Amino acid sequence: MVALNSASAADRAGPVQCKPFTEEAVAPPAPREDPHSLVRLETINKEIRAGAARILFLGDSITERWTESIWHREFWSRGAINAGIDGDRTEHLLWRLDHGNLDGVPPALVVVLIGTNDLGHGRAPRLAAEGVRANLIRLRQRLGNTPILLLGLTPREDRFRAKVDAVNRLIQTCRGGAITYADIGKQLLDGSGHPPRGTLTDGVHFSANGYSLLSRQLTPILDALLRRQGADDRRRGGKQP
């Protein structure tokens, strides 16, 4: 179980706490133009406009491809919206944050899992981590003190495996204030540091069994953060989400 930050609501209104990871400029916000991404963006934005998301999952294919039955049981039942788009890099998510993904009622909690495609696109870990940091900054600008659960990049069984670890060592320094960091993928690794057999389908994406194991790690963290947010709301005289 990942320990949660004990910062108060006032503390969580502060800036992103991690310093820049590189002096190299990150890719500017950019839209996707392929048919799948366009359809997904329209679907996500429509769902967000239709009603309040208690939990908003922002990410790439690791989020989008969550096994439907597991998603429905573990996350849809908690009021979650799946805003993952296959193939997204950090600049694509950054663009989406200003083009519909945050246009609805502010969520009670945002979950961010992005950056593995930056590595696949040939970027160094520091640049990929800086792209993640840019998204955290934009979320803080747009959503104020809304809690953010930043997930470490999930394990890969390919040539980017070590780079995933490097990114996670960097982005974990962003935790504090409104941001909680959790490396739920690391909890799946066996004694030799590899995902168990049958967890991944292609070295990157998860099988139903893999998603079941991830969900088992993730749901207690979500519930704890939502309880804490509800307690903060009550102290401020608001309503529990």
WOGI-V990563 format. One line per field, one symbol per residue. ss: DSSP state (A for helix, B for strand, O for the rest). burial: # if it has 16 or more other C-alpha atoms within 10 Angstrom, else .. Layout:
ss = ???
burial = ???
This chain:
ss = OOOOOOOOOOAAAOOOOOOOOOOOOOOOOOOOOOAAAAAAAAAAAAAAAAOOOOBBBBBOAAAAOOOAAAAAAAOAAAOBBBBBOOOOOAAAAAAAAOOOOOOOOOOOBBBBBOOAAAAAOOOOAAAAAAAAAAAAAAAAAAAOOOBBBBBOOOOOOOOOAAAAAAAAAAAAAAOBOOBBBBOOOAAABOOOOOBOOOOBOOOOOBOAAAAAAAAAAAAAAAAAAAAAAAAAAAAOOOOOO
burial = ...#....#..##.##....#....##.#.##....#..##..##.##...################...#..###.#.##################..###.#.##############...#.############.###..#.############...##.######.###.###############......#...##...############.##..##..##.#####........#
